[in-house]
Amino acid sequence: MVITPNTASEVIYPESDGQPIAENTKQFRWIVTIKENLEILFASQSDVFIAGDLLWYPVEGNPNIKKAPDALVVFGRPKGDRGSYKQWEEENIPPQVVFEILSPGNTTKEMAHKLLFYQRYGVEEYYIYDPDQNELTGFVRSEDWLQEINQIHGWISPRLQIRFQLTPQTLEIYRLDGYKFLTPVELDQVRIQERQAKEIALQQLEEERQRYQDLLTRLKERGIDPEQLS
């Protein structure tokens, strides 16, 4: 029997880079807020894939070429769970929009490398927010380059159709219908308030109905037919 050696070894694409999602609670809160609000915004569109801290492999056969944006958005790919985003298995569509939330551990060299990576592999919009300094930087693709957005305050993302508003204290992000991106806790508070408002409205309606019934009863007790009054 002749044993043929296996010369083609399988390429492994790890689903983790061994790095934490975030270095602190503030960074993690921003990552979750942006990712989850984008999920809500595009919930009805089945061909918009959104993920947070997911490894993106743009080149088949080279697992060393990878990045895990804090949040990424891919138009033209179905929703669903993935262990990583292997671009060649996704009709070769790269993430069009990526977000990075800075932490104290991020270095200038690291961020420059990320910019070059996103520029090279097809990202159309790249946003960096530093919650400690309250600074937002954005880049938008112009031909083969990611050009910095000169006026980011009030900027509307061409792809996402969301507006970035910098206040003296923080970054605010708005949908074009006026709804603001909220943290999960804030979203739950809105849900509770809406439920309470609905309960109050139903209670008021029931009270009005009861007063009307009481009036009809009193009229009938006096021998008055309410139907003849109309």
C-alpha positions in Angstrom: 0.0 0.0 0.0 1.3 3.4 -1.0 0.6 6.2 1.4 0.3 9.6 -0.3 1.3 12.5 2.0 -1.2 15.2 2.5 0.6 18.2 1.0 -2.4 20.6 1.3 -2.9 21.5 4.9 -6.2 23.1 5.9 -6.1 26.8 6.6 -7.4 27.7 10.1 -9.2 31.0 10.6 -9.5 31.6 14.3 -12.8 33.0 15.6 -11.0 35.0 18.3 -7.9 37.2 18.3 -7.4 36.7 22.1 -8.1 40.4 22.7 -10.9 41.6 25.0 -13.9 43.2 23.4 -13.3 46.4 25.5 -10.9 47.7 28.0 -13.4 49.4 30.2 -17.1 49.9 30.9 -17.4 53.1 28.9 -15.9 51.6 25.8 -18.1 48.5 26.0 -21.2 50.6 26.6 -20.6 52.6 23.4 -19.9 49.4 21.4 -23.1 47.8 22.6 -25.1 51.0 22.0 -24.0 51.5 18.4 -24.2 47.9 17.5 -27.7 47.3 19.0 -29.2 50.5 17.7 -28.0 49.7 14.2 -29.6 46.3 14.6 -32.9 48.0 15.5 -32.5 50.5 12.6 -32.1 47.7 10.0 -34.3 45.1 11.7 -36.7 44.9 8.8 -34.0 44.6 6.1 -32.9 41.0 5.8 -29.9 41.8 3.7 -28.0 44.0 6.2 -25.6 42.1 8.4 -24.4 43.8 11.6 -21.9 42.6 14.1 -19.7 43.7 17.0 -16.1 42.6 17.6 -16.3 40.0 14.8 -13.1 39.0 13.0 -13.1 39.9 9.4 -10.9 38.0 7.0 -10.7 39.7 3.6 -8.2 37.4 1.9 -8.8 33.7 1.4 -5.8 31.6 2.4 -4.2 34.2 4.6 -5.6 34.1 8.2 -3.0 36.7 9.3 -4.8 39.4 7.4 -7.7 40.2 9.7 -9.3 42.9 11.8 -12.2 42.9 14.4 -13.9 46.2 14.2 -15.9 47.2 17.3 -18.9 47.3 15.0 -19.3 46.6 11.3 -22.2 46.8 8.8 -22.4 44.9 5.6 -25.1 45.7 3.0 -26.0 42.9 0.7 -25.4 40.0 3.1 -28.1 38.1 5.1 -28.5 38.4 8.8 -27.4 35.4 10.9 -24.8 34.1 13.2 -21.2 33.8 12.1 -18.0 32.8 13.9 -16.1 35.2 11.7 -16.7 37.2 8.5 -14.8 35.4 5.7 -15.3 37.7 2.8 -14.8 35.1 0.0 -17.8 33.2 1.5 -19.9 36.4 1.4 -19.9 37.1 -2.3 -16.7 39.0 -1.7 -18.6 41.9 -0.1 -16.5 43.8 2.4 -18.0 45.7 5.4 -19.0 49.1 4.0 -19.1 50.8 7.4 -17.0 50.2 10.5 -16.8 51.8 14.0 -14.0 51.9 16.5 -14.4 53.1 20.0 -11.1 54.3 21.5 -9.8 53.2 24.9 -6.7 54.4 26.8 -4.8 51.4 25.4 -5.1 52.3 21.8 -1.9 53.7 20.3 -1.5 56.1 17.4 0.4 53.5 15.4 -2.4 50.9 16.0 -5.1 53.3 14.7 -3.0 54.3 11.7 -2.6 50.6 10.8 -6.4 50.2 11.1 -7.0 53.1 8.8 -4.7 51.7 6.2 -6.3 48.3 6.6 -9.9 49.6 6.1 -8.7 51.7 3.2 -7.1 48.8 1.4 -9.9 46.3 1.9 -12.8 48.3 0.7 -14.5 50.1 3.7 -16.6 53.0 2.6 -17.1 54.8 5.9 -14.9 54.6 9.0 -15.8 56.3 12.3 -13.6 56.6 15.4 -15.0 57.9 18.7 -13.0 58.7 21.8 -15.4 58.9 24.7 -12.8 60.1 27.1 -11.9 63.2 25.0 -15.4 63.3 23.3 -13.8 63.4 19.9 -15.3 61.9 16.7 -13.3 61.4 13.6 -14.8 60.1 10.4 -13.5 59.0 7.0 -15.4 58.5 3.8 -14.2 56.8 0.6 -13.2 58.9 -2.3 -12.1 56.5 -5.1 -9.3 54.5 -3.6 -8.8 56.6 -0.4 -10.5 57.2 2.9 -10.7 60.9 3.2 -11.2 62.6 6.6 -14.6 64.3 6.9 -13.8 68.0 7.6 -17.1 68.8 9.3 -18.2 65.8 11.3 -20.7 67.7 13.5 -24.1 67.2 11.9 -22.6 64.7 9.4 -25.1 62.3 7.9 -23.7 58.9 7.0 -24.4 58.2 3.3 -24.8 54.4 4.0 -26.5 54.4 7.3 -28.5 57.6 7.1 -27.8 58.5 10.7 -26.7 61.9 12.0 -23.7 62.5 14.3 -24.1 65.3 16.8 -21.4 66.4 19.2 -22.4 68.2 22.3 -20.0 69.6 24.9 -20.5 66.4 26.9 -20.9 63.5 24.5 -21.7 62.2 21.1 -25.3 61.8 20.1 -26.5 59.8 17.1 -29.9 60.2 15.5 -31.9 58.4 13.0 -33.4 60.6 10.3 -36.8 60.0 11.8 -35.6 61.8 14.9 -35.1 58.9 17.2 -31.9 59.0 19.2 -29.5 56.1 19.7 -30.1 55.0 23.3 -28.3 52.6 25.7 -30.2 49.3 26.5 -31.2 50.7 29.9 -32.6 53.9 28.3 -34.4 51.8 25.7 -36.0 49.8 28.5 -37.0 53.0 30.3 -38.7 54.2 27.1 -40.5 50.9 26.9 -41.7 51.1 30.5 -42.9 54.7 30.0 -44.8 53.8 26.8 -46.4 50.9 28.6 -47.4 53.1 31.5 -48.8 55.7 29.2 -50.9 53.1 27.4 -52.2 51.8 30.7 -53.1 55.3 31.8 -54.9 55.9 28.5 -56.9 52.6 28.8 -57.8 53.5 32.4 -59.0 56.9 31.3 -61.0 55.3 28.5 -62.6 52.9 31.0 -63.5 55.7 33.4 -65.1 57.6 30.5 -67.1 54.5 29.6 -68.2 54.0 33.2 -69.3 57.7 33.5 -71.4 57.2 30.3 -73.0 54.1 31.6 -73.8 55.8 34.9 -75.4 58.7 33.0 -77.6 56.3 31.0 -78.6 54.5 34.2 -79.7 57.8 35.9 -81.6 58.9 32.8 -83.5 55.6 32.7 -84.3 55.8 36.4 -86.0 59.1 35.7 -88.0 57.6 32.9 -86.0 59.2 30.1 -85.2 57.1 27.1 -81.7 58.2 25.9 -82.4 57.1 22.3 -85.2 59.6 22.0 -82.9 62.4 22.9 -80.8 62.1 19.8 
